[in-house]
Amino acid sequence: MTYKFKHFIAILFMAAISSLANAQTKIAFEVSFTEPQAHYVDVEMEVSGLKKDQVDIKMPVWAPGSYLIREFAKNVESFTAKNAKGESLPLEKINKNTWRVNTQKNGKVKINYRVYAFEISVRTSFVDASHAFLSPTGIFMYVDGMINNPATVTINPHKSWSKISTGLETVKSKSNTFYAENFDILFDSPIEVGNQDVFEFNASGVRHEVAMVGGGNYDKSRLKKDMAKIVEEETAIFGVNPNKHYVFIVHHYSSGGGGLEHLNSTVLGASRLGYTNENTYKNFLGLVAHEYFHLWNVKRLRPVALGPFDYDSENYTSNLWIAEGFTAYYDNLVVRRADFHTAGKYLNALEGDINLVENQPGTRIQSLSESSFDAWIKGYRPNENSRNTTISYYNKGALVAMVLDLAILNSTKGSKRLDDVMKAMYEEYFVKKGRGYTDAEFKAMAEKIGGISLNSIYDKYVNGTVPIDYQTYLSYAGLKIVDEGNAATDPFLGASATLKDGKLIVNNVVRGSAAWDSGLNVNDEVIAIDGYRVNELDKTVASKKVGDNTKIQVSRDGALLELQARITRNPAKKYRIMQAENASAEQISIRNKWLNLKDENVMGSK
Ligand SMILES: [Zn+2]
C-alpha cells in the first residue's frame, strides 16, 4: 500500500468519523456492590468524547420480552453528575426517567447513581448478600440519541463473590470487563454475579454455559444430555444456530417458574427440589425449550414493532400470538420430538390447552390480535374480570400454530409443515432483509408454503373469536376430539370464593352464569345459601340440583342482601383427543410426521 493511498484512506476515515459525531463518545459502566445486604447496586457511568452542552441520561421503562411499563427509574436514587476533576455539574430531572445534565463543555462526564434491587422475577434485578442478578434495562442508563454507541461494563463483585455469568463478550485486556456493541445488546444481556454453580455443554456447535443459582437437586450429567437434545432439535428447525456462546442463568426458589428470552442467553426460574420429580423435570425441559426457541422466534425473527426498541414507551404489536404462542406450541412439540414425552402425553397437554382456552369466557370476546396488542394494559395487568374478557396469546396462539401446522401438513401431503414457514421467515426477514415482519408478510409466507389461502383461519381464529374447528384439523392426522363435558349434569353456580379471615369472599363470577345473572359480585361475602351458613361454596353448590332456585345471602360492604340464582348444568368443556377408527394411510402418515412417530400404534400412555 502506498503512502498516498494510505493518506487518502485516512482522510476518508476521518470524514466518516466526523459525520458520526456520536461515534467518538465512549460509554463505560462500573458496577459495584457496597451494600448488597440492603439490595443496592452502585453504578458509575463515564461518558467521554462528548461535544454537547447538555445530555439527557435515561433509564428504560420496560424490559423487552415482558410487555409492561415497569418504571425502572423508580428504583434509582442519589443521581449525580461530575466533570473529570470531580466538580458537580448542574442537572435537572425533566421527566420520570430522564436526567438532563449540563456538561459545561466538559468532554467527560461521570454519572453516579444507586439502584435498589429487591424484586424477584426473571425481568427485574435482585441483590442480596448471596448474589446479584442484574436485569440490564433496570440497571444501565443510556444517553439519549446514543443507543447505537458501544459500551463497556466492569463488574466489581462483592468480596464474597467469585463468578460472573453473562452472554456479553469479555474484554480480554481488563478483568471482569465486558463489551456490548450497542445498547440493544447491553439491554439484552443479563448478568449474574455471585457463587453460582456453572457447568457447560456443547451442542449444535455452540458452547452453552449453565449458571445454577440458589442450590437445587439437579443432576448435571442428565441436564447436559437433555438440554443438548433440545438445542439440537430446535437448531434442526431453523437449520442454523446463530450464536457461538449461550448462557442459561437458572434461579432456584422453593417454588419457581417462568423465563425471559435474550439474544444469546436466558433467565429461568425453577423449583429448587423439583428435579427429581419427573413431571417437574419435564416442565423444566419445556421451559428450556421455550426460551431457547425464542433465540430465533422473537429475538431475531420478530414482528416489525419489536426492534429496534423504543425503551421510553409501549411497543405495540398485534403479533405476540406468533412471537409467544408459536413458541409455546413448539416448546411442547420439541419436548415430544426429543422423546421426553410420548405422543400420548403430548396430546394430553394439547387437550389441557384446548380446555383452558375453550372454558375461558374471554375467548369469545377478545381476538388473538387484540390480546397481543393490549398485552400492556390487559394481559400483564389482570383483574377480577380478566377471565371473562381476555384470552392468552400464549395458549390460543399455540392452538392456532397447531391449526396452521396441520393445515400445511394436509395441503402438502406431509411434505411441508410449520417448521418450513418458521425457517423461511427467518431466512427472508432476519437474514436477508435484516428487519421485522408485518402481519401480512407472515401470512403470505405461510400461504406460499402451504399452497392454500389462510383468509378463513385469520378471519375466524386470529382476528375473530369464532371457536376453533379442532375436529377438522385433528382429522387430518387421523384423530378425533370429543367433548366429554357435554353429558355432564353436575350443578353449576358460576362463582368461586375463598376464605379470608373466616369470611367466604367471592373472587370470580363467570360471564353468563347463574351467579353473573343473579348480581353476585366479586368481593361479596357469602353468608348463607337457602338459609344455611356456607363455608365452602363448591360443596354447597354440589348439593343442589340443576334448575333449583336458590337464595344467596351476602354481605356487600356491610349491607346484607339476598340474591336469587337458578342453578344450571355445568357448561365446562372436557375435550379428549382420540385416534379415529377409520384413519386412512395418508392421515396416519401425517400423524406420524406431526408427532414424530415411527409406528402408528405407538401413541404411548394417554
Ligand atoms: Zn416466551
Residues whose N, C-alpha, C, O or C-beta is under 5 A from the ligand:
A	BS01	ZN	E324 T327
